[in-house]
Amino acid sequence: MQEFYRFKQIPILLWNIDPGYFYLKHAVKTIFAILTTLVLLNQEAFLTKVIGGLVCGFSMQGIVAKSYTGRLIQVTLFNTIYFGLFLLGLYVRDFSNLKSIVLIFLGFGVNYIRRFDLQTSLAPMMMWILCFLATILPVNTNHAIALHLHGVVVGLLVSALTLLLVFPENYTRLFVYNSNRLFHLLALGMLDIERYLLSRSSIRPLEEKKFSQLKNHLSQLLDTNHVLEQTVSANKQQNKINNILTHQHALIHAYVLMIEAYRILKIHGYHLSNTVRSDLGSINKQFSELLVSLKMHRDYSISGTTKHILFDDLTGELNHQQLSEPTIIMALLNLKLSFNLFNQHIIQLVRLDDGI
């Protein structure tokens, strides 16, 4: 049972390192494609295998489209251009002046096409590199050129099939999983804040507490969801997804606001009474239970408990305290504001399907 639990923790660990597995999955796919290319070219010359592996790796790096149709179009178009420019490089390699002119104009062209939604794509640079590579290959016979072209074709075909068929991206699933992970981390953070409030002494700095360190993971998850938004929102539920992101952003803002309020109180040496600590701990525990109950489904609907957490007792306790330091007063007001934000946005997330 313990081994099974540890196995289940592996995806969570990987998710914390790379939310959505974007870069991790792509790195694995790239390595897989290159190794497959090398296996298929096992009987060929060493240089042919090197060219096939390089071309395969280059082809894997340039795709930026999110939808499957968009990826199919980019893979087909880019691979055709890669092959054509490699042929062009082989053709001009023996003409010094023509080679220089081609590489100069090609350099201008690949930089110009970045304006067509390719700002973050490596494909334009890979096009120039492949053409340049073809001009410096140490080949003197048509047979050697044919072998290298064979390596290029194998590399391009393997990369295309890997990009389109091996572990294809499911952005809807990633968005849903990311959102549920975000709710789960918020709940864990709330529970850890409760433990912090109810502990009599705290030796570790606030920044080293688990609930404080979770801020980075939450920000990563939210950033990943914003990246996914352009893909998953390309359907009839675009407004709903935008609203979900707005509420998620508000929840994280409330969480950070709460932690910052506790940090300011600690820095200024403000002592919370046992009664106030108990009330705050109870509030955090209730919010944790609400966040644990939140679950996003495949259709982006969110189920969970809707309950307005009351903190009248806390307000009464704070009103009886004599406060004159503006920083302390502002921190306590921000604390109450964070509670109000949690109340508001948790309820609104669950009621999105009702049009509220």
Sequence and secondary structure as in RCSB ss.txt:
>XXXX:A:sequence
MQEFYRFKQIPILLWNIDPGYFYLKHAVKTIFAILTTLVLLNQEAFLTKVIGGLVCGFSMQGIVAKSYTGRLIQV
TLFNTIYFGLFLLGLYVRDFSNLKSIVLIFLGFGVNYIRRFDLQTSLAPMMMWILCFLATILPVNTNHAIALHLH
GVVVGLLVSALTLLLVFPENYTRLFVYNSNRLFHLLALGMLDIERYLLSRSSIRPLEEKKFSQLKNHLSQLLDTN
HVLEQTVSANKQQNKINNILTHQHALIHAYVLMIEAYRILKIHGYHLSNTVRSDLGSINKQFSELLVSLKMHRDY
SISGTTKHILFDDLTGELNHQQLSEPTIIMALLNLKLSFNLFNQHIIQLVRLDDGI
>XXXX:A:secstr
 HHHHHHHHHHHHHHHHSGGGHHHHHHHHHHHHHHHHHHHTTTS HHHHHHHHHHHHHHHH     SHHHHHHHH
HHHHHHHHHHHHHHHHHTT HHHHHHHHHHHHHHHHHGGGTT TT SHHHHHHHHHHHHHT    SHHHHHHHHH
HHHHHHHHHHHHHHHSS   HHHHHHHHHHHHHHHHHHHHHHHHHHHH S   S GGGSHHHHHHHHHHHHHHHH
HHHHHHHTSSTTHHHHHHHHHHHHHHHHHHHHHHHHHHHHHHTT    HHHHHHHHHHHHHHHHHHHH EE TTS
 EE        HHHHHHHHTS    HHHHHHHHHHHHHHHHHHHHHHHHHTGGGT 
